[in-house]
Amino acid sequence: MLRFASGILILFTFWHIAVHFTRHNTKDIRIQKVLKAMTENKFEMFGQLRSYDDNYNGMSLNLIFSLLAFSIMLWILSIFTERNRVLVRALLVPISFCLIGYSITGFLYFSPIPAYTSFIAAVLTIVCVFKMVNKNSELK
C-alpha cells in the first residue's frame, strides 16, 4: 500500500512539473492578461521586490520538492514496515495529515487531479497506520 501511495505521488509530481513549466503557454487572452499583471506588478516582500508570479512559482516548486520527498519517504518506509512498525507508524501520521491537507486544498482551490491523488495516497497511508496497530495484520 505504501509503495502504491508512493507511485501515486510520483504521478502527481510529474503532472505538477508539467503544469508548472507550461502554465504560461496559453492562448486564452484572459489568462494572458492575468499572468501579465501577476508578473509585471512587483511589491516589496521582506526587503525584496517580488511579483505574485514569483510567489506562485516558489510555492509551486516547493510543492514539487515536497511531493518528491513524500513519495521517496513512503517507498523507504515501506521497506521497514515489518522491522520497525512503531517508527513507520509515527512517521506516517504527519505524512497522512499533510496529504489530507493537500487533498482539501486541491478540492477547494485547484483541480480534481491533485485532490484525488492526494486523497488516495492519504487513505492508503492511514489504512497502513491502522493495520500496523495490530501486530498480527499483514501489510501488502
BASEKE-542091 format. One record per atom (N, C-alpha, C): residue in one letter; atom name; x, y, z. Coordinates in Angstrom, 3 decimals. Each point is the difference from the previous one (the first is absolute). Example, Ala and Ser with C-alpha at 12.3 -4.5 7.8 and 13.67 -1.06 7.14 Angstrom:
// residues 2
[a,N,[13.190,-5.690,7.800]]
[a,CA,[-0.890,1.190,0.000]]
[a,C,[0.900,1.200,0.000]]
[s,N,[-0.350,1.050,-0.720]]
[s,CA,[0.820,1.190,0.060]]
[s,C,[-0.770,1.090,0.730]]
// end
This chain:
// residues 140
[m,N,[0.812,-1.205,0.000]]
[m,CA,[-0.812,1.205,0.000]]
[m,C,[0.853,1.265,0.000]]
[l,N,[1.080,-0.019,0.783]]
[l,CA,[0.861,1.186,0.042]]
[l,C,[0.700,0.226,-1.332]]
[r,N,[0.365,-1.065,-0.660]]
[r,CA,[0.649,0.157,-1.314]]
[r,C,[-1.001,0.493,-1.040]]
[f,N,[-1.227,-0.432,0.110]]
[f,CA,[-1.035,0.499,-0.899]]
[f,C,[-0.238,1.492,0.259]]
[a,N,[-0.063,0.381,1.273]]
[a,CA,[-0.147,1.419,0.350]]
[a,C,[1.191,0.799,-0.531]]
[s,N,[1.185,-0.572,0.120]]
[s,CA,[1.202,0.637,-0.525]]
[s,C,[-0.107,0.214,-1.509]]
[g,N,[-0.460,-1.019,-0.703]]
[g,CA,[-0.168,0.096,-1.446]]
[g,C,[-1.012,1.054,-0.400]]
[i,N,[-1.087,0.082,0.749]]
[i,CA,[-1.013,1.014,-0.275]]
[i,C,[0.590,1.396,0.172]]
[l,N,[0.794,0.174,1.051]]
[l,CA,[0.621,1.309,0.222]]
[l,C,[1.032,0.328,-1.070]]
[i,N,[0.700,-1.004,-0.504]]
[i,CA,[0.939,0.235,-1.108]]
[i,C,[-0.770,0.483,-1.225]]
[l,N,[-1.141,-0.634,-0.292]]
[l,CA,[-0.820,0.443,-1.131]]
[l,C,[-0.475,1.437,0.200]]
[f,N,[-0.438,0.315,1.207]]
[f,CA,[-0.413,1.363,0.329]]
[f,C,[1.177,0.952,-0.197]]
[t,N,[1.189,-0.403,0.422]]
[t,CA,[1.192,0.842,-0.144]]
[t,C,[0.275,0.299,-1.471]]
[f,N,[-0.022,-1.021,-0.842]]
[f,CA,[0.264,0.220,-1.426]]
[f,C,[-1.078,0.857,-0.646]]
[w,N,[-1.263,-0.223,0.380]]
[w,CA,[-1.084,0.828,-0.516]]
[w,C,[0.234,1.459,0.407]]
[h,N,[0.357,0.211,1.269]]
[h,CA,[0.213,1.364,0.489]]
[h,C,[1.205,0.651,-0.686]]
[i,N,[1.050,-0.755,-0.241]]
[i,CA,[1.165,0.540,-0.720]]
[i,C,[-0.427,0.465,-1.392]]
[a,N,[-0.781,-0.829,-0.699]]
[a,CA,[-0.459,0.366,-1.342]]
[a,C,[-0.842,1.279,0.036]]
[v,N,[-0.904,0.082,0.956]]
[v,CA,[-0.844,1.200,0.121]]
[v,C,[0.845,1.211,0.377]]
[h,N,[0.923,-0.187,0.910]]
[h,CA,[0.842,1.115,0.455]]
[h,C,[0.755,0.639,-1.166]]
[f,N,[0.601,-0.819,-0.825]]
[f,CA,[0.849,0.541,-1.061]]
[f,C,[-0.763,0.371,-1.272]]
[t,N,[-1.288,-0.293,-0.058]]
[t,CA,[-0.776,0.365,-1.193]]
[t,C,[-1.148,0.963,0.297]]
[r,N,[-0.136,0.455,1.227]]
[r,CA,[-1.165,0.814,0.361]]
[r,C,[-0.057,1.338,-0.719]]
[h,N,[1.114,0.504,-0.465]]
[h,CA,[0.003,1.263,-0.748]]
[h,C,[-0.300,-0.214,-1.481]]
[n,N,[-0.031,-1.240,-0.456]]
[n,CA,[-0.256,-0.312,-1.412]]
[n,C,[-1.500,-0.102,-0.242]]
[t,N,[-0.653,1.128,-0.101]]
[t,CA,[-1.439,0.009,-0.217]]
[t,C,[-0.359,0.979,-1.116]]
[k,N,[-1.056,-0.328,-0.693]]
[k,CA,[-0.497,0.892,-1.044]]
[k,C,[-1.196,0.813,0.496]]
[d,N,[-0.484,-0.336,1.184]]
[d,CA,[-1.145,0.700,0.587]]
[d,C,[0.414,1.420,0.391]]
[i,N,[-0.608,0.988,-0.624]]
[i,CA,[0.344,1.411,0.223]]
[i,C,[-0.214,0.398,1.457]]
[r,N,[-1.077,-0.490,0.622]]
[r,CA,[-0.268,0.349,1.412]]
[r,C,[1.117,-0.496,0.901]]
[i,N,[0.442,-1.234,-0.219]]
[i,CA,[1.083,-0.559,0.815]]
[i,C,[1.301,0.755,-0.262]]
[q,N,[0.260,0.338,-1.250]]
[q,CA,[1.204,0.770,-0.324]]
[q,C,[0.014,1.342,0.721]]
[k,N,[-1.155,0.664,0.079]]
[k,CA,[-0.088,1.289,0.707]]
[k,C,[0.290,-0.171,1.496]]
[v,N,[-0.554,-1.034,0.567]]
[v,CA,[0.225,-0.266,1.427]]
[v,C,[1.475,-0.307,0.244]]
[l,N,[0.586,-0.853,-0.825]]
[l,CA,[1.410,-0.351,0.169]]
[l,C,[0.895,1.228,-0.164]]
[k,N,[-0.348,0.874,-0.947]]
[k,CA,[0.773,1.228,-0.205]]
[k,C,[-0.069,0.874,1.251]]
[a,N,[-1.186,0.162,0.545]]
[a,CA,[-0.155,0.806,1.221]]
[a,C,[0.738,-0.634,1.171]]
[m,N,[-0.070,-1.317,0.106]]
[m,CA,[0.683,-0.697,1.096]]
[m,C,[1.517,0.104,-0.120]]
[t,N,[0.510,0.089,-1.218]]
[t,CA,[1.444,0.035,-0.239]]
[t,C,[0.566,1.409,0.096]]
[e,N,[-0.703,0.968,-0.549]]
[e,CA,[0.538,1.357,-0.109]]
[e,C,[-0.127,0.821,1.272]]
[n,N,[-1.021,-0.234,0.797]]
[n,CA,[-0.210,0.792,1.216]]
[n,C,[0.796,-0.594,1.144]]
[k,N,[0.997,0.772,0.423]]
[k,CA,[0.879,-0.469,1.085]]
[k,C,[-0.289,0.797,1.260]]
[f,N,[0.227,-0.618,1.129]]
[f,CA,[-0.194,0.631,1.297]]
[f,C,[1.120,-0.444,0.918]]
[e,N,[0.202,0.750,1.060]]
[e,CA,[1.077,-0.348,0.925]]
[e,C,[-0.478,-1.091,0.938]]
[m,N,[0.811,-1.024,0.080]]
[m,CA,[-0.285,-1.105,0.908]]
[m,C,[1.294,-0.357,0.709]]
[f,N,[0.062,0.313,1.263]]
[f,CA,[1.174,-0.283,0.824]]
[f,C,[1.270,0.573,-0.616]]
[g,N,[-0.104,1.230,-0.496]]
[g,CA,[1.163,0.697,-0.528]]
[g,C,[0.336,-0.316,-1.449]]
[q,N,[-0.807,-0.801,-0.664]]
[q,CA,[0.226,-0.374,-1.402]]
[q,C,[-1.225,0.407,-0.831]]
[l,N,[0.233,0.434,-1.213]]
[l,CA,[-1.114,0.250,-0.913]]
[l,C,[-0.414,-1.325,-0.630]]
[r,N,[-1.251,-0.338,0.181]]
[r,CA,[-0.520,-1.264,-0.508]]
[r,C,[-1.360,0.233,-0.648]]
[s,N,[-0.361,-0.892,-0.899]]
[s,CA,[-1.328,0.031,-0.598]]
[s,C,[-0.800,-1.183,0.541]]
[y,N,[-1.312,0.031,-0.254]]
[y,CA,[-0.807,-1.150,0.384]]
[y,C,[0.437,-1.239,-0.775]]
[d,N,[0.452,0.202,-1.224]]
[d,CA,[0.494,-1.131,-0.784]]
[d,C,[1.258,-0.600,0.628]]
[d,N,[0.873,0.862,0.535]]
[d,CA,[1.181,-0.520,0.706]]
[d,C,[-0.425,-0.881,1.176]]
[n,N,[-0.970,0.478,0.776]]
[n,CA,[-0.484,-0.775,1.143]]
[n,C,[-0.653,-1.303,-0.449]]
[y,N,[-0.786,0.081,-1.052]]
[y,CA,[-0.658,-1.188,-0.530]]
[y,C,[1.037,-1.021,-0.465]]
[n,N,[1.017,0.461,-0.712]]
[n,CA,[1.073,-0.893,-0.448]]
[n,C,[0.695,-0.671,1.173]]
[g,N,[0.335,0.782,1.009]]
[g,CA,[0.679,-0.553,1.173]]
[g,C,[-0.832,-1.037,0.717]]
[m,N,[-1.285,0.298,0.208]]
[m,CA,[-0.870,-0.964,0.679]]
[m,C,[-0.201,-1.251,-0.850]]
[s,N,[-0.095,0.177,-1.309]]
[s,CA,[-0.160,-1.137,-0.896]]
[s,C,[1.231,-0.904,0.037]]
[l,N,[1.176,0.598,-0.042]]
[l,CA,[1.244,-0.790,0.095]]
[l,C,[0.105,-0.703,1.351]]
[n,N,[-0.384,0.700,1.075]]
[n,CA,[0.023,-0.632,1.327]]
[n,C,[-0.917,-1.220,0.045]]
[l,N,[-1.158,0.086,-0.666]]
[l,CA,[-0.896,-1.154,-0.028]]
[l,C,[0.648,-1.160,-0.747]]
[i,N,[0.680,0.298,-1.103]]
[i,CA,[0.691,-1.060,-0.746]]
[i,C,[1.023,-0.692,0.894]]
[f,N,[0.808,0.777,0.726]]
[f,CA,[1.007,-0.588,0.895]]
[f,C,[-0.667,-0.809,1.114]]
[s,N,[-1.104,0.507,0.546]]
[s,CA,[-0.711,-0.714,1.069]]
[s,C,[-0.580,-1.310,-0.503]]
[l,N,[-0.640,0.033,-1.150]]
[l,CA,[-0.581,-1.220,-0.559]]
[l,C,[1.073,-1.045,-0.279]]
[l,N,[1.108,0.449,-0.553]]
[l,CA,[1.100,-0.921,-0.279]]
[l,C,[0.543,-0.598,1.302]]
[a,N,[0.184,0.841,1.012]]
[a,CA,[0.501,-0.484,1.290]]
[a,C,[-0.976,-0.998,0.633]]
[f,N,[-1.304,0.318,-0.011]]
[f,CA,[-0.988,-0.915,0.581]]
[f,C,[-0.039,-1.324,-0.755]]
[s,N,[0.091,0.042,-1.317]]
[s,CA,[-0.045,-1.255,-0.753]]
[s,C,[1.218,-0.861,0.317]]
[i,N,[1.162,0.613,0.123]]
[i,CA,[1.212,-0.745,0.360]]
[i,C,[-0.102,-0.534,1.431]]
[m,N,[-0.488,0.836,0.910]]
[m,CA,[-0.134,-0.432,1.399]]
[m,C,[-0.968,-1.170,0.124]]
[l,N,[-1.132,0.050,-0.722]]
[l,CA,[-0.950,-1.109,0.075]]
[l,C,[0.620,-1.295,-0.516]]
[w,N,[0.777,0.100,-1.073]]
[w,CA,[0.660,-1.204,-0.523]]
[w,C,[0.988,-0.557,1.034]]
[i,N,[0.788,0.872,0.587]]
[i,CA,[0.970,-0.431,1.021]]
[i,C,[-0.725,-0.602,1.200]]
[l,N,[-1.067,0.668,0.454]]
[l,CA,[-0.748,-0.511,1.150]]
[l,C,[-0.613,-1.369,-0.296]]
[s,N,[-0.367,-0.234,-1.256]]
[s,CA,[-0.582,-1.305,-0.345]]
[s,C,[0.989,-1.137,0.241]]
[i,N,[1.265,0.280,-0.064]]
[i,CA,[1.041,-1.006,0.225]]
[i,C,[0.063,-0.394,1.481]]
[f,N,[-0.372,0.935,0.875]]
[f,CA,[0.155,-0.218,1.443]]
[f,C,[-1.299,-0.310,0.737]]
[t,N,[-1.073,-0.293,-0.710]]
[t,CA,[-1.281,-0.230,0.685]]
[t,C,[0.028,-1.200,0.938]]
[e,N,[0.741,-1.009,-0.342]]
[e,CA,[0.062,-1.187,0.864]]
[e,C,[1.057,0.150,1.096]]
[r,N,[1.099,0.659,-0.305]]
[r,CA,[1.116,0.100,0.943]]
[r,C,[-0.202,1.071,1.069]]
[n,N,[-0.672,1.076,-0.367]]
[n,CA,[-0.147,1.096,0.953]]
[n,C,[-1.358,0.666,-0.164]]
[r,N,[-1.035,-0.735,0.368]]
[r,CA,[-1.374,0.491,-0.152]]
[r,C,[-0.253,1.287,0.775]]
[v,N,[0.554,0.118,1.185]]
[v,CA,[-0.268,1.169,0.837]]
[v,C,[0.518,1.269,-0.671]]
[l,N,[1.228,-0.049,-0.493]]
[l,CA,[0.572,1.166,-0.667]]
[l,C,[-0.739,0.310,-1.299]]
[v,N,[-0.288,-1.015,-0.791]]
[v,CA,[-0.699,0.211,-1.266]]
[v,C,[-1.366,0.619,0.266]]
[r,N,[-0.716,-0.551,0.971]]
[r,CA,[-1.326,0.537,0.344]]
[r,C,[0.103,1.450,0.460]]
[a,N,[0.995,0.303,0.826]]
[a,CA,[0.181,1.367,0.492]]
[a,C,[0.292,0.977,-1.136]]
[l,N,[0.752,-0.419,-1.000]]
[l,CA,[0.321,0.873,-1.129]]
[l,C,[-1.166,0.116,-0.983]]
[l,N,[-0.813,-1.038,-0.095]]
[l,CA,[-1.140,0.044,-0.916]]
[l,C,[-1.090,0.957,0.470]]
[v,N,[-0.117,0.223,1.286]]
[v,CA,[-1.056,0.877,0.512]]
[v,C,[0.157,1.430,-0.536]]
[p,N,[1.162,0.649,0.145]]
[p,CA,[0.097,1.361,-0.559]]
[p,C,[-0.033,0.030,-1.528]]
[i,N,[0.517,-1.037,-0.647]]
[i,CA,[-0.078,-0.058,-1.460]]
[i,C,[-1.471,-0.085,-0.425]]
[s,N,[-0.764,-0.846,0.671]]
[s,CA,[-1.427,-0.128,-0.304]]
[s,C,[-0.728,1.319,0.216]]
[f,N,[0.316,0.668,1.084]]
[f,CA,[-0.616,1.292,0.304]]
[f,C,[0.274,0.994,-1.125]]
[c,N,[1.227,0.048,-0.471]]
[c,CA,[0.371,0.904,-1.085]]
[c,C,[-0.727,-0.373,-1.290]]
[l,N,[-0.093,-1.280,-0.300]]
[l,CA,[-0.687,-0.438,-1.218]]
[l,C,[-1.491,0.321,0.052]]
[i,N,[-0.591,-0.097,1.177]]
[i,CA,[-1.402,0.406,0.155]]
[i,C,[-0.126,1.499,-0.290]]
[g,N,[0.943,0.780,0.529]]
[g,CA,[0.001,1.442,-0.271]]
[g,C,[0.143,0.301,-1.479]]
[y,N,[0.902,-0.707,-0.687]]
[y,CA,[0.156,0.177,-1.448]]
[y,C,[-1.304,-0.337,-0.725]]
[s,N,[-0.677,-1.047,0.468]]
[s,CA,[-1.257,-0.399,-0.628]]
[s,C,[-1.065,1.079,0.179]]
[i,N,[-0.116,0.520,1.191]]
[i,CA,[-1.003,1.042,0.272]]
[i,C,[0.276,1.247,-0.844]]
[t,N,[1.257,0.461,0.003]]
[t,CA,[0.308,1.188,-0.794]]
[t,C,[-0.130,-0.290,-1.497]]
[g,N,[0.269,-1.235,-0.398]]
[g,CA,[-0.199,-0.378,-1.399]]
[g,C,[-1.451,0.141,-0.408]]
[f,N,[-0.920,-0.500,0.841]]
[f,CA,[-1.429,0.119,-0.298]]
[f,C,[-0.462,1.453,0.048]]
[l,N,[0.499,0.766,0.967]]
[l,CA,[-0.464,1.381,0.167]]
[l,C,[0.574,0.975,-1.022]]
[y,N,[1.281,-0.152,-0.354]]
[y,CA,[0.670,1.047,-0.761]]
[y,C,[0.598,-0.427,-1.342]]
[f,N,[0.098,-1.284,-0.271]]
[f,CA,[0.694,-0.417,-1.206]]
[f,C,[-0.908,-0.838,-0.893]]
[s,N,[0.314,-1.266,-0.153]]
[s,CA,[-0.778,-0.837,-0.911]]
[s,C,[-0.098,-1.414,0.572]]
[p,N,[-0.808,-0.843,-0.623]]
[p,CA,[-0.185,-1.353,0.525]]
[p,C,[1.276,-0.844,0.025]]
[i,N,[0.912,0.197,-0.939]]
[i,CA,[1.195,-0.858,-0.046]]
[i,C,[0.805,0.084,1.302]]
[p,N,[0.420,1.181,0.456]]
[p,CA,[0.743,0.023,1.267]]
[p,C,[-0.858,-0.407,1.192]]
[a,N,[-1.279,0.332,-0.065]]
[a,CA,[-0.886,-0.343,1.116]]
[a,C,[-0.130,-1.508,0.156]]
[y,N,[-0.296,-0.690,-1.085]]
[y,CA,[-0.197,-1.443,0.084]]
[y,C,[1.301,-0.766,0.236]]
[t,N,[1.087,0.419,-0.629]]
[t,CA,[1.253,-0.723,0.230]]
[t,C,[0.434,0.138,1.460]]
[s,N,[-0.132,1.191,0.549]]
[s,CA,[0.345,0.202,1.417]]
[s,C,[-0.935,-0.790,0.905]]
[f,N,[-1.286,0.008,-0.342]]
[f,CA,[-0.983,-0.724,0.803]]
[f,C,[0.284,-1.495,0.015]]
[i,N,[0.260,-0.576,-1.176]]
[i,CA,[0.283,-1.439,-0.075]]
[i,C,[1.269,-0.338,0.772]]
[a,N,[1.052,0.807,-0.168]]
[a,CA,[1.244,-0.250,0.737]]
[a,C,[-0.235,0.129,1.501]]
[a,N,[-0.805,0.975,0.419]]
[a,CA,[-0.302,0.171,1.430]]
[a,C,[-0.751,-1.208,0.541]]
[v,N,[-1.009,-0.463,-0.724]]
[v,CA,[-0.770,-1.165,0.448]]
[v,C,[0.910,-1.217,0.137]]
[l,N,[0.860,-0.226,-0.983]]
[l,CA,[0.908,-1.146,0.061]]
[l,C,[0.938,0.086,1.210]]
[t,N,[0.535,1.186,0.267]]
[t,CA,[0.913,0.132,1.145]]
[t,C,[-0.757,-0.145,1.319]]
[i,N,[-1.216,0.520,0.062]]
[i,CA,[-0.796,-0.130,1.232]]
[i,C,[-0.366,-1.460,0.245]]
[v,N,[-0.356,-0.722,-1.051]]
[v,CA,[-0.300,-1.435,0.137]]
[v,C,[1.235,-0.724,0.537]]
[c,N,[1.169,0.352,-0.518]]
[c,CA,[1.239,-0.626,0.491]]
[c,C,[0.223,0.299,1.479]]
[v,N,[-0.274,1.222,0.407]]
[v,CA,[0.157,0.353,1.421]]
[v,C,[-0.861,-0.917,0.850]]
[f,N,[-1.266,-0.175,-0.380]]
[f,CA,[-0.899,-0.835,0.800]]
[f,C,[0.353,-1.481,-0.094]]
[k,N,[0.489,-0.448,-1.150]]
[k,CA,[0.409,-1.409,-0.111]]
[k,C,[1.220,-0.286,0.866]]
[m,N,[0.864,0.999,0.188]]
[m,CA,[1.200,-0.219,0.804]]
[m,C,[-0.291,0.008,1.495]]
[v,N,[-1.182,0.438,0.397]]
[v,CA,[-0.377,-0.058,1.413]]
[v,C,[-0.155,-1.451,0.420]]
[n,N,[-0.574,-0.808,-0.867]]
[n,CA,[-0.173,-1.430,0.261]]
[n,C,[1.247,-0.720,-0.482]]
[k,N,[0.794,-0.508,0.893]]
[k,CA,[1.263,-0.644,-0.354]]
[k,C,[-0.179,-1.254,-0.849]]
[n,N,[-1.184,-0.603,0.063]]
[n,CA,[-0.234,-1.229,-0.757]]
[n,C,[-0.473,0.268,-1.416]]
[s,N,[-0.336,1.250,-0.325]]
[s,CA,[-0.498,0.282,-1.351]]
[s,C,[1.156,0.003,-0.986]]
[e,N,[-0.330,-0.415,-1.220]]
[e,CA,[1.031,-0.012,-1.058]]
[e,C,[-0.142,1.255,-0.841]]
[l,N,[1.133,0.613,-0.303]]
[l,CA,[0.041,1.154,-0.883]]
[l,C,[0.470,-0.462,-1.358]]
[k,N,[-0.676,0.439,-1.029]]
[k,CA,[0.412,-0.384,-1.351]]
[k,C,[0.116,1.247,-0.833]]
// end
